[in-house]
Amino acid sequence: MYRKNRMGLFFLLPGVIWILAFTIFPLLYSLALSFTDRQLARPTSGQFIGFENYSKVFQGIASSVIDTRSEQGQAFFGAGASAVDVRVGETIPTTIFLTLGSTLLTLLLGTGIAWLFNHDFAGLRIFRSVMTMPLFAAPVALGFMGLILFNEQSGIINTVIKAVTGGQWVPWFSQPWPARTAVLLLDTWQWTPFVFVVVLAAMQSIPTELYEAARLDTRNSWQLFSRITLPLILPALGTIGMLRLVETFKILDIPLSMLGGGPGSATQTYSYYAYQVGLKNFQMGYGSALGYVLVIVCIIISTLYFRRMRSRYDQPKQG
Amino acid sequence: MKKWQLKLSLLLIVVLSITSLASVATAQDTFMGLTAEQLFPGAQTDLERTTAMAALQAAGFPDATGRFAGQTLTVSVQQAGPRGGISGPYYFWREAFQALTGATLDIIEIPQAQYYTTTATDFLTGQNTYDVMNIGGWYMGDYVTNGWIQPIDGYINTEGYPTWEPDQVATPLYELLRWGGQTYAAVNDGDAQLLYFRKDILESPEWQAAYEAEVGSPMPYPINTWQDLLAITTFFNGKDWNADGDPDDGISLHLRSGGQGHFHFVTVAASFAITPAAGDNPRAVSKYDNVFWFDPEDMTALANSPGHVAALDYLVALTATGSPSQVGWELAEAWNNFLQGNAIATFSWGDVGSLAQLPDRSVIQGKLGAGRIPCSTQWYDRETSTMMDDAANPNCVGNVTGGSWMPVMSANTDTAELAYYFMAFHANRNINFWNSTAGWTGVDPSSLYQLFPPRGTASVEDYAQYGFNASDAEQYINAYGENLFSFPITLPYLRIPGTERYWNALDVRLAEVMSGQNQPQPALDQVATEWENVTNDIGRDLQLGVYQAAIGYTPGG
């Protein structure tokens, strides 16, 4: 028995080494870095500075609601108001817009399409396969594709809009909100199939007897959906919603490749800025702190979700 | 001598003559045993192939196959492909270089936006992938102070290497090849922004009359000041002056974040924010004169000076006389808009002059006008804290704005001699001249042999043989020469450590202003604040010393 366990441990070793080397070590190393002023290519950097980087991140986030140049800002941030990294704060509205917008849109569209595909019709399998194709595209490639699709002069989207509106077009790349919307649409386009696949599986696992029984009382499709389908796919939707929130919160590839974070900083997300700080400016200490705050937010979201799910399923049985 | 012997001798002479003529002819058609087709598989026209072959043969490169055979040289360059700007020439001449050296040339393309990050990471992690890196001039501060590259003075014009002429490089551009009294880069590209316009339209009596009728004063042509340019682009914007049925643009600029759009601002702001020194030497650097980026005494950021703000106000007004899409345009899109005949003017690098000659890119060959970058009738005098306004004596400041993309040698290369051979190959007069005549190469004039007299030694015919329209060549090359030599002062080039970070802050805020998210004053205030933070991050004392040396400021001097 012991020999068997030893052999089992031996087989586990590669996995353990992998996790230690590529997950645990970077995690701990970047945690340590986040308490220093380490900058690559600056040999004198690397001093321990306590929570200074985290303070800078949170001050930056606070600057999204308190203008550092206002009287209130001067009072809140004190003498260091001018040193507040307002670029962090500027990413917050964009990040929230994309995170909530994309999550909601993908959930709505994915569920809607799954509902359609939950019916029998000819060619269902082919359509289902085609629907999942965007999932296999690399987000960076999607960004470059967006450059072509949303091109203000020659893009297909503006060409259609011009044809429909008689010459009006949308400044996808040159105005902040259209640019953010373009990113949102591309991200939604890529991730809707993911929601679709999971929700469709959830729908197909619902026993048909339930629908048959319900149809004795009503043939109204909306009532069938809202009273039977939706409650039963809700756990799946919750899981997908949580995954999408975490995933979209990290969005970087599409704004980077399509718009370079612009116009101005309009499509710079929190992750984009963390990348900018850590991997372009080489401020490894500060970049690590930015990354850790992102990790903490993601952990909070998933913890809240799982706690809620647990409380839902762990309720004591009645009677 | 018997008759048959005489006949035989004559026959031998004839045969020998024919053989030698044939061998000479063959030699002219091949280089190191390779034909033009083999040497230049990327050439798209016979003109390209034949002129490139002639340039190669005229260069007199030493055969180095014995020294470098079997070695591999790895060169990094901005990603633009085998026919793209800056990377293109490395591909174009690759077979010739390999034939001369027997070495293998590996070209690694890196996207412009990732270039610094990728190459710096390579050094910092000790991978040392690249033997030669093609860098923008602003990288020099980081590359030299970190010890990533090595000087090449010991190699220049020594036997066994291609020759090139540092003394031929225009002084402001030559300075960019050097750091701390040593040469780190070989000449390749020479960047400076100049003004391009539609000569055919602006010189048309009908349009001049229309301008006067609408504006009430004669068209300010030739364009001497930014204010002249704005008046002209305002008039032409929205009019169908190219008669294609659609309203056309006044100006064409590229202003996309991360797309080098901030260079437009820098070029404009120079004449709004820099003052020459009083006295005999207008280029003398003091606390107030010939400074643009930082106060040379304490590194206080000057980005939000009234001169800079006035320049940004101006740029906003100028941008409004062109397509609203300029904010999202990359460099090529702005060029194409002008080259396709949809904009009356642009100010940009030398590429526009040579691209205008390519039929597949341009419809304006023979219609091109060019001039040195305009002066400003308004500028800020920091010493007296007054905004000056003098239309009769505008403030004129030249520039070498841009990357002037140049090859530098890694400090850790184990093929240093081969690396220098490569750098000198591309810096050679014949190759460099050829590159600067082909619009797609992205290589702009840098040296006296590319300029017309009295500043240089080239002629219109030199350009015409490469397909240039004579009038365009005259306009373009004369403007380039004027840009480099006719200004009393030049915008100081920012190339201190962390330049990428300073420029990123500027780039983002400028794009915010251009897209209507911010106003010039608060945006530039933010830039100044962010620059202060960058300076503090890197170390104010370190930066101050490097900055003073870079602009030639002597403390207490």
Interface residues (C-beta under 8 A of the other chain):
Chain A: Q39 L40 A41 R42 T44 R69 S82 A83 D85 V86 R87 E152 Q153 P171 W172 F173 S174 Q175 P176 A179 L259 G260 G261 G262 P263 G264 S265 A266 Q268 Q276 L279 K280 N281 F282 Q283
Chain B: A113 Y116 T117 A120 T121 L124 D142 N146 R256 S257 G258 G259 P324 S325 Q326 V327 G328 P497 E500 R501 N504 V508 R509 L510 A511 E512 V513 M514 S515 G516 Q517 N518 P522 D525 Q526 T529 E530 E532 N533 N536 D537 I538 G539
